[in-house]
Amino acid sequence: MIVGIGDKPDSAEPQRNHDSSITQAAWVIQTHFFPAVSGSARISAHLPDIQFLMHKVNLAEKFSKIAEYWKPYIAAELNGQCIKLDKLKGEFVFHHHEHEDEMFLVVKGRFRMEFRDRHEWVEEGEFIVVSRGVEHRSVADEECWILLFEPASTLNTGNVVNERTVAQLERV
C-alpha cells in the first residue's frame, strides 16, 4: 500500500500515547520516503540514528569531556561527513590525506597550520580548509579547541601511522 502525503492509515499511525516528537518524525519519514518498507522494518535500517542527529550540541560541554590532546572525538555525523572535536597542544606530525579535504575551525585559542613552504595562523572564530594531497601539520603553542569537518573515512594522521593515530573514534 502506498501512502500519499497527508494520508495516515489507522494501522500505520504511531500510538497517540507516544509523546516523542522523534517517534512521530521517524513515522513521517518512513511513511513518506520509504513506503515500500514493511511494517516490521525499522527506519533505523535506512537512516542514521535520528535521536543523535536531532539534538543541539553544546560545544563547551563537549570540550569539557575531552582530556587528551590530539585525540579527536565524533560530535555529529551528516551526509557521510563527521564533525569532530579535538584539543591541540604542541606539534602534530606532517601528513597528508590522499582522498579527503579537511576543515579546521578554531573554537577557542589559536594554532598554526604548517605546510612545507609556508604557514597560516588560524585564530578563534576562523577556519582553514586543507585540500587533499597537501602535506600539513597543526602546531598549537597553547591549548586550542578545534572543530573538524571531514569525511567519516578520514584518519587523523592521514598517510602516517604512529602513536597518535586514532583508528576508531569515540563519540563525545
N, C-alpha and C positions, 0 to 999 in steps of 0.2 A: 504494500500500500504506500503510495507516495503522498506526503503531506505537504500542502502548499502553505505559503506564508499566511499567517492568520488562522490557519486550521489547527485545531487541537483535538484529536480524537481522545475520548474519555479514557480509553485503555492505555494510552501512551503518556498521559499527563502525570507529572510527579504528584505525590501526595500533597494535599493542601497543608498538612501539619508540618511540612518541611519549611522552616523559616530561613533556610540558607539561600541567599541570592546566588551562590555559586552553584548549588544544585539546579536551580532554575536556569542559570546561564548555560550549564552543561546540557540540559534538556533541549534548550532552544538551539544550541549549536548542533547537537546530534540530530534533531528533528529536521532542521532546515538545510544542513550541509552534508549529512550522511544518512539520508532517508532509507537507503537500501540496507543499512546495518540492522541486523536482527535485534530484538529487544534484549536478548541475553548478552550482546556485546556491549562493552563499555566505551564511552567516549575517550577514556584514557588510553585506549589502544591506538588511537589516531592522533591525539594531540598531546603536547607537553602537560605536565601537572598544572591544571588550571588554578588550583589554590595557590601554588607557588608564584604563578605569574600575576595574579590579580591582587597583590598586596603592595602597598608602598614600602620603600626601603629607606630606613633612617641610616645615613652613612656614618654619622658619629657613633651610633650604637654598634654598627657592624665593625667599624675600625677598632672599637674598644675591645673586641673579642680577638683581635689579631695580636699575638705576642711576638712572633718571629719575623725577622726581616727576610725579604727575598723568598717568601712562601705565599704565592697567590692563592686566593680563595674565590670560589664562584659565588657571586651575589645574585645573579639572574641569568636567564638564557632567553634568546629570541632569534628566530629565523636562522638557526644553526650557528649563531654567534654567542659568545659568552661575555658577560660583564663581570670582570674580575676585580678584586680589591687586593692591594698589596702595600706593605710598608717597606720603604727602602732606606738603607743607611750604609754608606761605604761604596765600594765598586762592584759592579757585576762583571761578568765575563763577556768579551767580544763574541758575537754570534750573529747569525742571520736566519731568516725563515724563508725557505725556498718558495713556498706557495702562499704565504699569508702576509697581509698587511697588518700593522698593529697601530692602535691609537692609545696614547698615554695622556690622561687628563689629571692634572695636579689638583687634588682636593685640599691639601694642606702642605705648606713648605715649598720647596723648590728642588729641582735636580737638573743635572747637566746631561744631555743626550750627546754622547760622543760618537762620532763617525771617524773613519780612518783619516779623513782630510780636513775635518773641522768639528766644531761642537756648537750646540744650541742650549741656552739656559731656558728652562721651562718653569714659569712661575705659577704660583697659586692662581687658579681660575683659567689657566691656559692649557692647551693641549698641543701635541705634536703627533703627526702620523708618520710612521716609518714604513716605507714601501718594501714589499717582498724582495728578497735578494740583497738588501742593503745591510752591510755589516755595521753593528752598533752595540753600544753598552750604555747602561744607566749608571750615573755616579751621583750620590747624594752625600754632601758633607754633613748634614744634619738629617734627622728623621723627616721623611717625606711620605705622604699618603697619596697613592695614585689609584685611579680607576682605569682599567684596561678594557678596551673593546676590541675583540678579535675573534676569529673563527674558533669554534669549540675544539678543533683539532690542534691548535697551536700549543707547542711545547715551550715552556718558559725559557729554556736555554737554546731553542732552535736546533741548529745543526751540531751543537756541542752537548755532550753528556758528561756531567760531572756531579760533585756533591750537592750542587744547588738545583739540579734537575728535579722537578716535581712532576712525575708521570701521571699520577692520579690526584686530581684536585678535590679538596673537600669543599662543601658549602658552608658559608658563614651566615 
